[in-house]
Amino acid sequence: MNNSILIIEDESSIRKFIKINLERNGFNVFEAGSGEEGINIARKEKLDIVVLDIMLPGIDGFQVCKILREEFPRLGIIMLTAKTQDIDKIMGLEYGTDDYMTKPFNPTELVLRVKSLGRRMESIGNIDVNSILSSAPFKVDIYSRKFYKDDKEIELTPTEYAIAKIFIENPGRAFKRDEILNQVWGYDFIGDSKIVDVNIRRLRAKIEDDPSEPIFIQTVWGIGYRWKDKS
């Protein structure tokens, strides 16, 4: 990961505030005051993470997220919202964000969340190039961070990939939502466990033949989720 971050935020004071705190922590930061400008920068620069406000002039943050996710599936996206309604957070997650924060927020917490998301996207380091996880009909190539079903690649977001990897590494184990939060997000998440449920729903939509009747990602009522290995 080359630590390149794009901030898409129309309020210049907030944008500068975020930029200063990220640069102090060694990040290379780009700025955009509108969704259109942000999309153009994303198409020109090699980015790792986007910090994206919902309320933007022109196209809003939801539409920006949708476009970025379609064009850059492995891009990390953290959404900012000034609203407290759950619907905004859930909508952001449905569009493909990896995390969200509600304004006003602690800049230290934002930096921690950026670093946490970055850890999911770090370079492969000393991973064995032949390191493959299998759970028929799925394969996870840890070296290239790619996910396959029937040898056909399925594009997953960084968060979806992290959840799928945990499941396939631990077939049959029932995971509580809090366990998934701690393992995937890497911190004691301050917020709603719906972030897990929405990501599970997105993952099911991509890998299950019938997401309404999931075979592989099973719900364990009152607890969380479990991966059923069909091998």
Secondary structure, DSSP 8 states (H G I E B T S, - for coil): ---EEEEE-S-HHHHHHHHHHHHHTT-EEEEESSHHHHHHHHHHS--SEEEEESS-SSS-HHHHHHHHHHH-TT-EEEEEES---HHHHHHHHHHT-SEEEESS--HHHHHHHHHHHHHTT---TT--TT-EEEETTEEEETTTTEEEETTEEE---HHHHHHHHHHHHSTT-EEEHHHHIIIII-S---S-THHHHHHHHHHHHHH-SSTTS-SSEEEETTTEEEE----
